[in-house]
Amino acid sequence: MRGRVETVVNPREIMATKADFTEQEWESLRKGIVGAGLLVSTSDRGFFDTFKEAGALGKHVAKAKQSSSSELVPELADVRGTGFGLRSSPEELERETLDALRTAKATLEAKAPAELDPYRQLVVEVAQSVADAAGGGDTAEGAAIEKIRAAIE
């Protein structure tokens, strides 16, 4: 009689999809991405810069949707709305973004560890794209990016 071969799957290698998360977890994941771009944008506010930065945020998310090797990132990149109220103050935006990123990190560590690095990469790249879009404001934007990194490291 032949022995049965069992395949052991490392949970760190399992790809996750939206179905693996609760509504609140999914919202935190999405809000972290959009919030990272908005946080950088509001760190150095200029009327015309905001349009450039919003365009950079949209383009970067659309590119990630097409090119990521992650199964989760394209689903997260299918963003509709910001998850933030129209009247959110810069302080509320920062607090909610950093909270969402911390929650997203904990959620991914628990449910989809293989997706944490692609998520981190997307969040930081979105923030950097927004920072690079308009030029200037390097100090304020750099500080915002460091807060974002600290929240998901």
N, C-alpha and C positions, 0 to 999 in steps of 0.2 A: 504494500500500500504506500502510495506516495504521500509525503508530508504536505500539508497545506502551507502556502506561503502567505504571510500576512504583511500587508503594507502599513507601515506606521507613518501617519501624516503629522508633520510638525505643525501645530496650530499657528505658529508664526508665519507659515507659508500660505495659509488659507486666505483667499481673496474674499473680501466682503462686498455686499451690495446694500442698497437702501433698505431692503427687506430685513436686514440684520439689526436694524436700529429702531428705537422708539421714535415717535414724532419729536419729542423734546431733544433727544440726542441728535437727530438729524438736523434740527433747527440750529443747535449749537455748532455743529460741524459747518453748516452753510454760513451762519452768522460770523464765525471766525474768519472765513475767507473774505467775505465782503467787508466786514469790519476792519480787517487789516488794511485794506486799500483806503477805506474812508478815514481811518485814524491817521494814516500818513498824509492824506489830502488835507485834513483839517488842522494838521500840526503847523502848516505854513499857508495860511489862507490868502489867496489872491483870486479875484473874480475870474479872470481868463484862465488862470492856471487850473482852476477847478474843472473846466471843460476838458482840458488836455488830460488831466489826471483821471477823470471819469472815463474818457475814451481808452486810456491805457489799461484801466481796470477791466473794462469790457473786453478789449482785445486779448489781454493775457488770459482771462478766464476762458474765452472761446478757443484760444490756442491749446490750452490745457485739456479742454474737452476732446480735441482731436488727436492729441499726440501723447497722452500719458499711457504708460505701461500698466498703470493701476486700473483696476475695474471700478473702484470707488470714485476716484477723482473725476472722471467724465460725468458721473451721475451728480456729483456735488457741483460741478461746473455748469450744470443746467440751472442757473440761478434766475429766479424771477423775484424781483423785489429785493429790498435790502435787509429786512428783518429789524430795521430801526424806524422809530417814529420820525415824522417830518420835523418835529420840534425838539429832537434830542439835542441837548447841549453837548459841547465838546467833551465835557467831563463825563456825562452819561455815556456818550459814544465810547470813550476810552474804557470806562469801567465795564460796560456790557461786552465790548470786544475782548478784553483781556479775560473776563469771566468765561466767555464762550470758548476761547482758545484753551483755557485750563480744563474746562469740561470736555472739550473735544479730545484733548490729549488723554485724559483719564479714560474716556470712552473707548478710544482706539487701543490704548494699552490693554484694556480688559477684553474687548470684543474682536479686535482686528489688528494685532500688533504689526502685521506685515504692511498695513496701510499707513502706519504712523509716519514713516520717513517720507513717502510721497506726499502726504498731507502737509507736513512741515515744509517741504520744498515748495509746494504750491503757495502756501500762505506767505512765506518769505519772498518768493519771486513776485507775487502780486504786489506786496508792499514795496519792493524795490522798483518794479515797473512804474508804479504811481510816483515814487520819489524821482525817478529819472525823467518823467514825462515833461515837467515844466522847468526843471533847472532851478537853481536858487534854493534857499531854505534848507541847505544841507544839514545844518546843526539840528534844527527842529525835527526834520524828517528822519535823520539818523537816530535821534533819541527815540522817536516813535518806533522805528524798526527794531531797536534794541529791546524795547518793552515787549514787542510782539515776539521776538525770539525767546526772551526770558520766559514768557508765558507758555511756550510750547516745547521748551527744552527739557 
